Amino acid sequence: MNKQQELDGYLKAIRKHTDKLSTWNFVEIYYPKYQSCNEIAYNDDLCKLEEEEYEEGDCAHRLLIEEYGGEFNDTSRALIKRDLDASYREIYERAIENYLETLNQ
C-alpha cells in the first residue's frame, strides 16, 4: 500500500466515524495554523479560478495572470484543476497527519 492509499484509508475511516463532520470541517480543525496558512489561501484562490468566481484585482485574479496566462482556455483550466487537486492532497495529508499526532498524545 502506498502513502496515498494509506491516507485515503485514514480519511475514509475518519468520515465513517464523524457523520456530521464534513471533510473541510475536519481540515479546519486539524490543519496546523489553518487561519494563517498560505496553502489554504492558495487553495481558496484555485477554487475561485476553477469556478470562475474571482473579482478583477483579487488574489485569484493575480494568480490567473501570473501562473495561467491571464485567460481561461482548455490548457489553463487543466492546469488549474491539476494544481487544485495537488493542493487538496497536500491539505488533506497534513490535516490527517496532525490528527494522527493528536491521537498519539
Solvent accessible surface area in square Angstrom, and as a share of the most:
residue,aa,sasa,rsa
1,M,188,0.84
2,N,88,0.45
3,K,117,0.49
4,Q,74,0.33
5,Q,101,0.45
6,E,76,0.34
7,L,12,0.06
8,D,74,0.39
9,G,37,0.36
10,Y,79,0.30
11,L,15,0.08
12,K,150,0.64
13,A,46,0.35
14,I,14,0.07
15,R,119,0.43
16,K,151,0.64
17,H,141,0.63
18,T,45,0.26
19,D,129,0.67
20,K,201,0.85
21,L,47,0.23
22,S,57,0.37
23,T,27,0.16
24,W,74,0.26
25,N,65,0.33
26,F,4,0.02
27,V,0,0.00
28,E,78,0.35
29,I,108,0.55
30,Y,50,0.19
31,Y,6,0.02
32,P,43,0.27
33,K,170,0.72
34,Y,35,0.13
35,Q,165,0.73
36,S,88,0.57
37,C,26,0.15
38,N,128,0.66
39,E,46,0.21
40,I,20,0.10
41,A,56,0.44
42,Y,76,0.29
43,N,4,0.02
44,D,70,0.36
45,D,21,0.11
46,L,0,0.00
47,C,29,0.17
48,K,69,0.29
49,L,0,0.00
50,E,81,0.36
51,E,106,0.48
52,E,82,0.37
53,E,121,0.54
54,Y,62,0.24
55,E,130,0.58
56,E,157,0.70
57,G,44,0.42
58,D,40,0.21
59,C,74,0.44
60,A,0,0.00
61,H,31,0.14
62,R,112,0.41
63,L,24,0.12
64,L,1,0.01
65,I,92,0.46
66,E,128,0.57
67,E,110,0.49
68,Y,17,0.06
69,G,65,0.62
70,G,31,0.30
71,E,105,0.47
72,F,45,0.19
73,N,60,0.31
74,D,123,0.64
75,T,90,0.52
76,S,4,0.03
77,R,108,0.39
78,A,63,0.49
79,L,59,0.29
80,I,2,0.01
81,K,103,0.44
82,R,137,0.50
83,D,25,0.13
84,L,5,0.03
85,D,51,0.26
86,A,44,0.34
87,S,4,0.02
88,Y,62,0.23
89,R,116,0.42
90,E,71,0.32
91,I,0,0.00
92,Y,53,0.20
93,E,45,0.20
94,R,91,0.33
95,A,0,0.00
96,I,2,0.01
97,E,64,0.29
98,N,40,0.20
99,Y,50,0.19
100,L,47,0.23
101,E,100,0.45
102,T,55,0.32
103,L,108,0.54
104,N,129,0.66
105,Q,180,0.80
